Amino acid sequence: MRKVLLIVIILCIWSQSVCADNFADNAKSAYLIEYNSEKVLFSKNEEERLYPASMTKMMSLYLIFEAIQNGKLKINDIVTVSEHAAGMGGSQIWLQVNEQMSVDDLL
């Protein structure tokens, strides 16, 4: 649970579209806590039941941050797009086979 909360905090810091002034306006529901103290920093409709935006995206982020934490991946590592990855359906950013991007840019 703490890892998930850490990921949410990191995403809030990285995301330019979710800044402090616009956070409440853009989110249907939110719950942000400070990692060590578990103090609630922000909440909005925290009791409302909502479907996650994309479990696949959340799990991908979880695995990426876990790999970074374990030293298997660095945020500035360059990733080469495989033929398999380029051919995947669903939401995508239309990467071409052998195109290269940093982990940071992909996030």
MOPAC internal coordinates of N, CA, C and O (Angstrom, degrees):
PM7 1SCF
backbone

  N    0.0000 0     0.00 0     0.00 0    0    0    0
  C    1.4473 1     0.00 0     0.00 0    1    0    0
  C    1.5286 1   111.42 1     0.00 0    2    1    0
  O    1.2310 1   120.70 1   139.47 1    3    2    1
  N    1.3471 1   116.27 1   -40.53 1    3    2    1
  C    1.4633 1   119.13 1   179.98 1    5    3    2
  C    1.5218 1   111.38 1   -65.20 1    6    5    3
  O    1.2310 1   120.35 1   144.79 1    7    6    5
  N    1.3521 1   116.94 1   -35.21 1    7    6    5
  C    1.4586 1   120.05 1   178.86 1    9    7    6
  C    1.5242 1   110.27 1   -64.09 1   10    9    7
  O    1.2310 1   120.47 1   138.90 1   11   10    9
  N    1.3253 1   116.70 1   -41.10 1   11   10    9
  C    1.4585 1   120.69 1   179.26 1   13   11   10
  C    1.5159 1   109.99 1   -63.68 1   14   13   11
  O    1.2310 1   120.16 1   137.35 1   15   14   13
  N    1.3267 1   117.31 1   -42.65 1   15   14   13
  C    1.4550 1   120.35 1   179.50 1   17   15   14
  C    1.5228 1   110.87 1   -65.70 1   18   17   15
  O    1.2310 1   120.36 1   142.15 1   19   18   17
  N    1.3132 1   116.92 1   -37.85 1   19   18   17
  C    1.4548 1   120.41 1   177.01 1   21   19   18
  C    1.5249 1   110.11 1   -62.27 1   22   21   19
  O    1.2310 1   120.23 1   138.11 1   23   22   21
  N    1.3120 1   117.17 1   -41.89 1   23   22   21
  C    1.4639 1   121.30 1   178.71 1   25   23   22
  C    1.5291 1   110.24 1   -61.42 1   26   25   23
  O    1.2310 1   120.47 1   136.88 1   27   26   25
  N    1.3215 1   116.70 1   -43.12 1   27   26   25
  C    1.4719 1   120.39 1   179.52 1   29   27   26
  C    1.5221 1   109.86 1   -61.31 1   30   29   27
  O    1.2310 1   120.27 1   136.82 1   31   30   29
  N    1.3110 1   117.08 1   -43.18 1   31   30   29
  C    1.4608 1   120.60 1  -179.77 1   33   31   30
  C    1.5242 1   110.13 1   -64.27 1   34   33   31
  O    1.2310 1   120.11 1   135.47 1   35   34   33
  N    1.3120 1   117.40 1   -44.53 1   35   34   33
  C    1.4653 1   120.92 1   179.16 1   37   35   34
  C    1.5224 1   110.23 1   -61.55 1   38   37   35
  O    1.2310 1   120.30 1   137.00 1   39   38   37
  N    1.3105 1   117.04 1   -43.00 1   39   38   37
  C    1.4626 1   119.80 1   179.16 1   41   39   38
  C    1.5187 1   111.40 1   -62.91 1   42   41   39
  O    1.2310 1   120.37 1   141.91 1   43   42   41
  N    1.3206 1   116.90 1   -38.09 1   43   42   41
  C    1.4635 1   120.19 1   178.79 1   45   43   42
  C    1.5253 1   110.79 1   -65.15 1   46   45   43
  O    1.2310 1   120.61 1   142.44 1   47   46   45
  N    1.3115 1   116.44 1   -37.56 1   47   46   45
  C    1.4591 1   120.31 1   178.81 1   49   47   46
  C    1.5218 1   109.94 1   -68.81 1   50   49   47
  O    1.2310 1   119.91 1   135.73 1   51   50   49
  N    1.3546 1   117.79 1   -44.27 1   51   50   49
  C    1.4620 1   121.77 1  -175.89 1   53   51   50
  C    1.5201 1   113.19 1   -73.40 1   54   53   51
  O    1.2310 1   120.55 1   146.36 1   55   54   53
  N    1.2942 1   116.56 1   -33.64 1   55   54   53
  C    1.4621 1   119.39 1  -172.43 1   57   55   54
  C    1.5252 1   111.35 1   -74.56 1   58   57   55
  O    1.2310 1   120.77 1   -58.14 1   59   58   57
  N    1.3174 1   116.13 1   121.86 1   59   58   57
  C    1.4544 1   119.80 1   178.02 1   61   59   58
  C    1.5226 1   111.21 1   -77.42 1   62   61   59
  O    1.2310 1   120.32 1   157.60 1   63   62   61
  N    1.3192 1   117.00 1   -22.40 1   63   62   61
  C    1.4573 1   119.87 1  -178.74 1   65   63   62
  C    1.5189 1   112.21 1   -81.57 1   66   65   63
  O    1.2310 1   120.52 1   166.15 1   67   66   65
  N    1.3260 1   116.61 1   -13.85 1   67   66   65
  C    1.4622 1   120.31 1   179.94 1   69   67   66
  C    1.5201 1   108.20 1  -116.94 1   70   69   67
  O    1.2310 1   120.39 1  -109.36 1   71   70   69
  N    1.3040 1   116.87 1    70.64 1   71   70   69
  C    1.4497 1   120.47 1   177.85 1   73   71   70
  C    1.5225 1   108.72 1   -93.17 1   74   73   71
  O    1.2310 1   120.34 1    -9.96 1   75   74   73
  N    1.3091 1   116.95 1   170.04 1   75   74   73
  C    1.4594 1   121.70 1  -174.08 1   77   75   74
  C    1.5292 1   112.39 1   -56.97 1   78   77   75
  O    1.2310 1   120.16 1   140.35 1   79   78   77
  N    1.3301 1   117.30 1   -39.65 1   79   78   77
  C    1.4666 1   120.09 1  -177.10 1   81   79   78
  C    1.5229 1   112.79 1   -70.20 1   82   81   79
  O    1.2310 1   119.81 1   149.97 1   83   82   81
  N    1.3322 1   117.97 1   -30.03 1   83   82   81
  C    1.4536 1   121.57 1  -175.05 1   85   83   82
  C    1.5195 1   113.84 1  -105.44 1   86   85   83
  O    1.2310 1   120.01 1   175.04 1   87   86   85
  N    1.3068 1   117.59 1    -4.96 1   87   86   85
  C    1.4574 1   120.92 1  -173.92 1   89   87   86
  C    1.5250 1   112.02 1   -55.58 1   90   89   87
  O    1.2310 1   119.90 1   128.60 1   91   90   89
  N    1.3080 1   117.80 1   -51.40 1   91   90   89
  C    1.4613 1   121.31 1  -177.81 1   93   91   90
  C    1.5164 1   112.00 1   -66.11 1   94   93   91
  O    1.2310 1   120.02 1   147.11 1   95   94   93
  N    1.3087 1   117.57 1   -32.89 1   95   94   93
  C    1.4636 1   120.95 1  -179.25 1   97   95   94
  C    1.5202 1   111.82 1   -71.90 1   98   97   95
  O    1.2310 1   119.96 1   142.29 1   99   98   97
  N    1.3280 1   117.69 1   -37.71 1   99   98   97
  C    1.4636 1   121.83 1  -173.96 1  101   99   98
  C    1.5196 1   114.09 1   -85.64 1  102  101   99
  O    1.2310 1   119.60 1   156.99 1  103  102  101
  N    1.3034 1   118.37 1   -23.01 1  103  102  101
  C    1.4639 1   121.70 1  -173.49 1  105  103  102
  C    1.5236 1   111.29 1   -98.53 1  106  105  103
  O    1.2310 1   120.75 1   -43.85 1  107  106  105
  N    1.3462 1   116.16 1   136.15 1  107  106  105
  C    1.4640 1   120.47 1   172.14 1  109  107  106
  C    1.5182 1   110.05 1   -74.39 1  110  109  107
  O    1.2310 1   121.48 1   145.39 1  111  110  109
  N    1.3158 1   114.78 1   -34.61 1  111  110  109
  C    1.4480 1   121.62 1  -178.11 1  113  111  110
  C    1.5200 1   107.69 1  -153.01 1  114  113  111
  O    1.2310 1   120.59 1   -34.60 1  115  114  113
  N    1.3304 1   116.49 1   145.40 1  115  114  113
  C    1.4642 1   119.45 1  -179.98 1  117  115  114
  C    1.5217 1   110.01 1  -156.50 1  118  117  115
  O    1.2310 1   121.72 1   -26.57 1  119  118  117
  N    1.3265 1   114.31 1   153.43 1  119  118  117
  C    1.4630 1   120.58 1   176.94 1  121  119  118
  C    1.5130 1   107.13 1  -152.51 1  122  121  119
  O    1.2310 1   120.16 1   -70.88 1  123  122  121
  N    1.3022 1   117.30 1   109.12 1  123  122  121
  C    1.4577 1   122.73 1  -176.03 1  125  123  122
  C    1.5169 1   109.12 1  -120.62 1  126  125  123
  O    1.2310 1   120.93 1   -53.46 1  127  126  125
  N    1.3442 1   115.83 1   126.54 1  127  126  125
  C    1.4634 1   119.62 1   179.31 1  129  127  126
  C    1.5223 1   109.79 1  -125.52 1  130  129  127
  O    1.2310 1   121.37 1   -23.45 1  131  130  129
  N    1.3297 1   114.98 1   156.55 1  131  130  129
  C    1.4540 1   121.55 1   174.15 1  133  131  130
  C    1.5114 1   107.28 1   -79.83 1  134  133  131
  O    1.2310 1   120.12 1   -49.60 1  135  134  133
  N    1.3414 1   117.38 1   130.40 1  135  134  133
  C    1.4576 1   123.45 1  -170.35 1  137  135  134
  C    1.5282 1   113.37 1   -56.54 1  138  137  135
  O    1.2310 1   119.44 1   127.12 1  139  138  137
  N    1.3162 1   118.68 1   -52.88 1  139  138  137
  C    1.4657 1   120.93 1  -173.45 1  141  139  138
  C    1.5213 1   113.96 1   -74.42 1  142  141  139
  O    1.2310 1   120.44 1   134.31 1  143  142  141
  N    1.3124 1   116.77 1   -45.69 1  143  142  141
  C    1.4670 1   119.72 1  -175.79 1  145  143  142
  C    1.5216 1   113.01 1   -87.76 1  146  145  143
  O    1.2310 1   120.57 1   163.75 1  147  146  145
  N    1.3300 1   116.51 1   -16.25 1  147  146  145
  C    1.4662 1   123.58 1  -174.46 1  149  147  146
  C    1.5319 1   112.68 1    61.07 1  150  149  147
  O    1.2310 1   121.04 1  -158.60 1  151  150  149
  N    1.3417 1   115.62 1    21.40 1  151  150  149
  C    1.4657 1   121.67 1   176.45 1  153  151  150
  C    1.5259 1   109.07 1   -71.76 1  154  153  151
  O    1.2310 1   120.34 1   -46.82 1  155  154  153
  N    1.3181 1   116.95 1   133.18 1  155  154  153
  C    1.4651 1   121.86 1   178.53 1  157  155  154
  C    1.5209 1   108.46 1   -72.87 1  158  157  155
  O    1.2310 1   120.72 1   -60.15 1  159  158  157
  N    1.3317 1   116.23 1   119.85 1  159  158  157
  C    1.4607 1   121.54 1   179.69 1  161  159  158
  C    1.5192 1   111.95 1   -92.74 1  162  161  159
  O    1.2310 1   120.97 1   148.25 1  163  162  161
  N    1.3337 1   115.75 1   -31.75 1  163  162  161
  C    1.4543 1   120.69 1  -179.07 1  165  163  162
  C    1.5176 1   108.84 1  -158.07 1  166  165  163
  O    1.2310 1   120.90 1   -40.64 1  167  166  165
  N    1.3280 1   115.88 1   139.36 1  167  166  165
  C    1.4593 1   119.29 1   173.59 1  169  167  166
  C    1.5276 1   109.38 1  -146.27 1  170  169  167
  O    1.2310 1   121.70 1   -32.80 1  171  170  169
  N    1.3071 1   114.35 1   147.20 1  171  170  169
  C    1.4617 1   121.06 1   177.97 1  173  171  170
  C    1.5179 1   107.69 1  -152.19 1  174  173  171
  O    1.2310 1   120.13 1   -58.05 1  175  174  173
  N    1.3143 1   117.37 1   121.95 1  175  174  173
  C    1.4628 1   122.77 1   179.63 1  177  175  174
  C    1.5282 1   111.79 1    49.46 1  178  177  175
  O    1.2310 1   120.80 1  -140.21 1  179  178  177
  N    1.3272 1   116.08 1    39.79 1  179  178  177
  C    1.4684 1   119.62 1  -175.33 1  181  179  178
  C    1.5212 1   113.27 1   -66.31 1  182  181  179
  O    1.2310 1   119.38 1   162.10 1  183  182  181
  N    1.3009 1   118.78 1   -17.90 1  183  182  181
  C    1.4653 1   121.78 1   179.62 1  185  183  182
  C    1.5388 1   112.27 1   -91.80 1  186  185  183
  O    1.2310 1   120.57 1   167.57 1  187  186  185
  N    1.3290 1   116.51 1   -12.43 1  187  186  185
  C    1.4701 1   120.28 1  -178.25 1  189  187  186
  C    1.5248 1   110.24 1   -73.61 1  190  189  187
  O    1.2310 1   120.15 1   -47.13 1  191  190  189
  N    1.3320 1   117.31 1   132.87 1  191  190  189
  C    1.4635 1   122.04 1   179.40 1  193  191  190
  C    1.5244 1   109.10 1   -84.87 1  194  193  191
  O    1.2310 1   121.12 1   -59.12 1  195  194  193
  N    1.3163 1   115.46 1   120.88 1  195  194  193
  C    1.4554 1   121.98 1   179.59 1  197  195  194
  C    1.5223 1   109.22 1  -132.53 1  198  197  195
  O    1.2310 1   120.75 1   -29.14 1  199  198  197
  N    1.3183 1   116.16 1   150.86 1  199  198  197
  C    1.4511 1   120.54 1   175.19 1  201  199  198
  C    1.5261 1   108.59 1   -76.56 1  202  201  199
  O    1.2310 1   119.88 1   -34.89 1  203  202  201
  N    1.3306 1   117.83 1   145.11 1  203  202  201
  C    1.4710 1   119.03 1   175.65 1  205  203  202
  C    1.5227 1   110.16 1   -65.08 1  206  205  203
  O    1.2310 1   120.86 1   -31.68 1  207  206  205
  N    1.3154 1   115.96 1   148.32 1  207  206  205
  C    1.4626 1   120.75 1  -178.74 1  209  207  206
  C    1.5258 1   110.46 1   -61.29 1  210  209  207
  O    1.2310 1   120.35 1   134.84 1  211  210  209
  N    1.3067 1   116.94 1   -45.16 1  211  210  209
  C    1.4507 1   120.65 1   179.71 1  213  211  210
  C    1.5222 1   109.58 1  -162.98 1  214  213  211
  O    1.2310 1   120.81 1   -74.03 1  215  214  213
  N    1.2962 1   116.05 1   105.97 1  215  214  213
  C    1.4605 1   120.39 1   179.97 1  217  215  214
  C    1.5336 1   110.17 1   -63.19 1  218  217  215
  O    1.2310 1   120.25 1   144.91 1  219  218  217
  N    1.3248 1   117.14 1   -35.09 1  219  218  217
  C    1.4607 1   120.42 1   178.60 1  221  219  218
  C    1.5172 1   110.92 1   -61.51 1  222  221  219
  O    1.2310 1   120.21 1   135.54 1  223  222  221
  N    1.3241 1   117.20 1   -44.46 1  223  222  221
  C    1.4613 1   120.79 1   179.46 1  225  223  222
  C    1.5226 1   110.72 1   -66.01 1  226  225  223
  O    1.2310 1   120.05 1   137.97 1  227  226  225
  N    1.3207 1   117.52 1   -42.03 1  227  226  225
  C    1.4641 1   120.27 1  -179.85 1  229  227  226
  C    1.5228 1   111.08 1   -64.61 1  230  229  227
  O    1.2310 1   119.97 1   138.66 1  231  230  229
  N    1.3271 1   117.66 1   -41.34 1  231  230  229
  C    1.4623 1   120.53 1   179.75 1  233  231  230
  C    1.5256 1   110.77 1   -69.66 1  234  233  231
  O    1.2310 1   120.26 1   143.97 1  235  234  233
  N    1.3307 1   117.12 1   -36.03 1  235  234  233
  C    1.4647 1   119.96 1   176.19 1  237  235  234
  C    1.5161 1   110.36 1   -61.70 1  238  237  235
  O    1.2310 1   120.38 1   134.16 1  239  238  237
  N    1.3273 1   116.88 1   -45.84 1  239  238  237
  C    1.4594 1   120.84 1   177.47 1  241  239  238
  C    1.5240 1   111.34 1   -60.81 1  242  241  239
  O    1.2310 1   120.82 1   137.32 1  243  242  241
  N    1.3145 1   116.04 1   -42.68 1  243  242  241
  C    1.4681 1   120.50 1   179.32 1  245  243  242
  C    1.5261 1   110.43 1   -58.81 1  246  245  243
  O    1.2310 1   120.25 1   132.47 1  247  246  245
  N    1.3292 1   117.12 1   -47.53 1  247  246  245
  C    1.4638 1   120.90 1  -178.88 1  249  247  246
  C    1.5279 1   112.25 1   -66.84 1  250  249  247
  O    1.2310 1   120.27 1   142.20 1  251  250  249
  N    1.3371 1   117.08 1   -37.80 1  251  250  249
  C    1.4616 1   120.75 1   178.08 1  253  251  250
  C    1.5207 1   110.46 1   -64.52 1  254  253  251
  O    1.2310 1   120.19 1   132.06 1  255  254  253
  N    1.3404 1   117.24 1   -47.94 1  255  254  253
  C    1.4633 1   120.15 1  -179.40 1  257  255  254
  C    1.5229 1   111.56 1   -67.47 1  258  257  255
  O    1.2310 1   119.99 1   147.76 1  259  258  257
  N    1.3137 1   117.63 1   -32.24 1  259  258  257
  C    1.4586 1   120.69 1   175.85 1  261  259  258
  C    1.5329 1   110.25 1   -65.67 1  262  261  259
  O    1.2310 1   120.35 1   137.79 1  263  262  261
  N    1.3363 1   116.94 1   -42.21 1  263  262  261
  C    1.4651 1   121.27 1   177.97 1  265  263  262
  C    1.5274 1   110.96 1   -64.11 1  266  265  263
  O    1.2310 1   120.15 1   141.66 1  267  266  265
  N    1.3220 1   117.32 1   -38.34 1  267  266  265
  C    1.4676 1   121.15 1   176.59 1  269  267  266
  C    1.5237 1   110.01 1   -65.08 1  270  269  267
  O    1.2310 1   120.93 1   134.06 1  271  270  269
  N    1.3195 1   115.83 1   -45.94 1  271  270  269
  C    1.4646 1   120.54 1  -179.75 1  273  271  270
  C    1.5311 1   111.43 1   -61.32 1  274  273  271
  O    1.2310 1   120.02 1   142.77 1  275  274  273
  N    1.3151 1   117.56 1   -37.23 1  275  274  273
  C    1.4664 1   121.97 1  -178.86 1  277  275  274
  C    1.5278 1   113.16 1   -84.45 1  278  277  275
  O    1.2310 1   120.00 1  -178.78 1  279  278  277
  N    1.3228 1   117.60 1     1.22 1  279  278  277
  C    1.4522 1   121.61 1   177.41 1  281  279  278
  C    1.5159 1   114.57 1    79.50 1  282  281  279
  O    1.2310 1   119.73 1  -170.43 1  283  282  281
  N    1.3378 1   118.11 1     9.57 1  283  282  281
  C    1.4584 1   121.41 1   179.71 1  285  283  282
  C    1.5309 1   112.16 1   -83.08 1  286  285  283
  O    1.2310 1   120.54 1   165.35 1  287  286  285
  N    1.3208 1   116.57 1   -14.65 1  287  286  285
  C    1.4540 1   122.78 1  -175.68 1  289  287  286
  C    1.5159 1   107.83 1  -148.61 1  290  289  287
  O    1.2310 1   120.89 1   -33.07 1  291  290  289
  N    1.3301 1   115.90 1   146.93 1  291  290  289
  C    1.4615 1   121.03 1   175.47 1  293  291  290
  C    1.5151 1   108.20 1  -119.22 1  294  293  291
  O    1.2310 1   120.64 1   -29.90 1  295  294  293
  N    1.3223 1   116.38 1   150.10 1  295  294  293
  C    1.4562 1   121.74 1  -175.95 1  297  295  294
  C    1.5410 1   111.37 1   -61.51 1  298  297  295
  O    1.2310 1   119.96 1   152.38 1  299  298  297
  N    1.3334 1   117.67 1   -27.62 1  299  298  297
  C    1.4629 1   120.28 1  -179.20 1  301  299  298
  C    1.5307 1   112.93 1   -98.82 1  302  301  299
  O    1.2310 1   119.73 1  -172.47 1  303  302  301
  N    1.3475 1   118.12 1     7.53 1  303  302  301
  C    1.4668 1   121.01 1   175.16 1  305  303  302
  C    1.5248 1   109.95 1   -62.59 1  306  305  303
  O    1.2310 1   121.16 1   -33.70 1  307  306  305
  N    1.3310 1   115.39 1   146.30 1  307  306  305
  C    1.4662 1   121.18 1   177.21 1  309  307  306
  C    1.5291 1   108.58 1   -95.39 1  310  309  307
  O    1.2310 1   120.84 1   -48.57 1  311  310  309
  N    1.3264 1   115.99 1   131.43 1  311  310  309
  C    1.4592 1   122.63 1  -178.90 1  313  311  310
  C    1.5272 1   107.87 1  -111.24 1  314  313  311
  O    1.2310 1   120.75 1   -46.37 1  315  314  313
  N    1.3276 1   116.16 1   133.63 1  315  314  313
  C    1.4608 1   121.91 1   177.07 1  317  315  314
  C    1.5300 1   108.73 1  -100.58 1  318  317  315
  O    1.2310 1   120.41 1   -50.37 1  319  318  317
  N    1.3240 1   116.82 1   129.63 1  319  318  317
  C    1.4585 1   122.47 1  -177.08 1  321  319  318
  C    1.5271 1   109.83 1   -75.07 1  322  321  319
  O    1.2310 1   120.91 1   -55.16 1  323  322  321
  N    1.3319 1   115.87 1   124.84 1  323  322  321
  C    1.4645 1   120.56 1   177.94 1  325  323  322
  C    1.5271 1   109.98 1   -81.96 1  326  325  323
  O    1.2310 1   121.09 1   -14.12 1  327  326  325
  N    1.3103 1   115.51 1   165.88 1  327  326  325
  C    1.4674 1   120.34 1   176.60 1  329  327  326
  C    1.5315 1   110.12 1   -62.52 1  330  329  327
  O    1.2310 1   121.21 1   140.23 1  331  330  329
  N    1.3308 1   115.30 1   -39.77 1  331  330  329
  C    1.4707 1   120.19 1   179.41 1  333  331  330
  C    1.5320 1   110.48 1   -61.52 1  334  333  331
  O    1.2310 1   120.39 1   132.29 1  335  334  333
  N    1.3359 1   116.86 1   -47.71 1  335  334  333
  C    1.4728 1   120.80 1  -178.61 1  337  335  334
  C    1.5250 1   111.25 1   -65.08 1  338  337  335
  O    1.2310 1   120.23 1   140.11 1  339  338  337
  N    1.3178 1   117.16 1   -39.89 1  339  338  337
  C    1.4722 1   120.96 1  -179.47 1  341  339  338
  C    1.5280 1   111.28 1   -65.43 1  342  341  339
  O    1.2310 1   120.11 1   152.86 1  343  342  341
  N    1.3257 1   117.39 1   -27.14 1  343  342  341
  C    1.4633 1   121.29 1  -177.45 1  345  343  342
  C    1.5171 1   114.73 1   -91.41 1  346  345  343
  O    1.2310 1   119.95 1  -177.67 1  347  346  345
  N    1.3192 1   117.69 1     2.33 1  347  346  345
  C    1.4661 1   120.38 1  -178.26 1  349  347  346
  C    1.5227 1   110.24 1   -70.47 1  350  349  347
  O    1.2310 1   120.92 1   -34.44 1  351  350  349
  N    1.3056 1   115.84 1   145.56 1  351  350  349
  C    1.4585 1   120.99 1   178.03 1  353  351  350
  C    1.5153 1   111.25 1   -87.95 1  354  353  351
  O    1.2310 1   120.76 1     7.07 1  355  354  353
  N    1.3093 1   116.16 1  -172.93 1  355  354  353
  C    1.4584 1   121.07 1   178.84 1  357  355  354
  C    1.5164 1   111.36 1    84.95 1  358  357  355
  O    1.2310 1   121.05 1    16.92 1  359  358  357
  N    1.3267 1   115.60 1  -163.08 1  359  358  357
  C    1.4650 1   120.35 1   178.47 1  361  359  358
  C    1.5128 1   109.56 1   -65.04 1  362  361  359
  O    1.2310 1   121.08 1   -48.82 1  363  362  361
  N    1.2965 1   115.54 1   131.18 1  363  362  361
  C    1.4543 1   119.23 1   179.38 1  365  363  362
  C    1.5187 1   110.04 1  -153.50 1  366  365  363
  O    1.2310 1   121.38 1   -11.46 1  367  366  365
  N    1.3089 1   114.97 1   168.54 1  367  366  365
  C    1.4604 1   119.68 1   179.90 1  369  367  366
  C    1.5173 1   110.60 1  -109.29 1  370  369  367
  O    1.2310 1   120.60 1  -161.71 1  371  370  369
  N    1.3294 1   116.46 1    18.29 1  371  370  369
  C    1.4561 1   124.47 1   173.58 1  373  371  370
  C    1.5279 1   112.68 1    58.69 1  374  373  371
  O    1.2310 1   120.62 1  -134.20 1  375  374  373
  N    1.3262 1   116.42 1    45.80 1  375  374  373
  C    1.4565 1   121.10 1   175.59 1  377  375  374
  C    1.5260 1   109.61 1   -72.58 1  378  377  375
  O    1.2310 1   121.03 1   -35.50 1  379  378  377
  N    1.3113 1   115.64 1   144.50 1  379  378  377
  C    1.4575 1   121.91 1   179.23 1  381  379  378
  C    1.5287 1   109.84 1   -94.88 1  382  381  379
  O    1.2310 1   120.58 1   -23.46 1  383  382  381
  N    1.3273 1   116.49 1   156.54 1  383  382  381
  C    1.4616 1   121.80 1   176.51 1  385  383  382
  C    1.5320 1   109.00 1   -56.41 1  386  385  383
  O    1.2310 1   120.82 1   -46.27 1  387  386  385
  N    1.3294 1   116.03 1   133.73 1  387  386  385
  C    1.4692 1   125.00 1   179.96 1  389  387  386
  C    1.5288 1   113.96 1    71.76 1  390  389  387
  O    1.2310 1   119.32 1  -177.10 1  391  390  389
  N    1.3332 1   118.90 1     2.90 1  391  390  389
  C    1.4591 1   120.30 1   173.68 1  393  391  390
  C    1.5158 1   108.18 1   -66.86 1  394  393  391
  O    1.2310 1   120.29 1   -33.29 1  395  394  393
  N    1.3290 1   117.05 1   146.71 1  395  394  393
  C    1.4503 1   121.03 1  -177.83 1  397  395  394
  C    1.5188 1   111.07 1  -120.73 1  398  397  395
  O    1.2310 1   121.57 1   -41.18 1  399  398  397
  N    1.3400 1   114.60 1   138.82 1  399  398  397
  C    1.4654 1   121.51 1   176.59 1  401  399  398
  C    1.5190 1   107.87 1  -146.08 1  402  401  399
  O    1.2310 1   121.21 1   -24.15 1  403  402  401
  N    1.3343 1   115.29 1   155.85 1  403  402  401
  C    1.4599 1   119.02 1   176.16 1  405  403  402
  C    1.5364 1   109.37 1   -77.36 1  406  405  403
  O    1.2310 1   120.99 1   -21.77 1  407  406  405
  N    1.3005 1   115.72 1   158.23 1  407  406  405
  C    1.4633 1   120.76 1   176.21 1  409  407  406
  C    1.5276 1   108.90 1   -58.42 1  410  409  407
  O    1.2310 1   120.42 1   137.69 1  411  410  409
  N    1.3203 1   116.81 1   -42.31 1  411  410  409
  C    1.4674 1   121.59 1   179.39 1  413  411  410
  C    1.5283 1   111.34 1   -57.36 1  414  413  411
  O    1.2310 1   120.10 1   132.87 1  415  414  413
  N    1.3286 1   117.41 1   -47.13 1  415  414  413
  C    1.4629 1   120.61 1  -179.91 1  417  415  414
  C    1.5302 1   111.68 1   -66.01 1  418  417  415
  O    1.2310 1   120.35 1   143.17 1  419  418  417
  N    1.3256 1   116.94 1   -36.83 1  419  418  417
  C    1.4591 1   119.92 1   177.97 1  421  419  418
  C    1.5229 1   111.46 1   -66.15 1  422  421  419
  O    1.2310 1   120.58 1   143.56 1  423  422  421
  N    1.3272 1   116.50 1   -36.44 1  423  422  421
  C    1.4584 1   119.61 1   177.20 1  425  423  422
  C    1.5169 1   109.56 1   -67.16 1  426  425  423
  O    1.2310 1   120.10 1   180.00 1  427  426  425

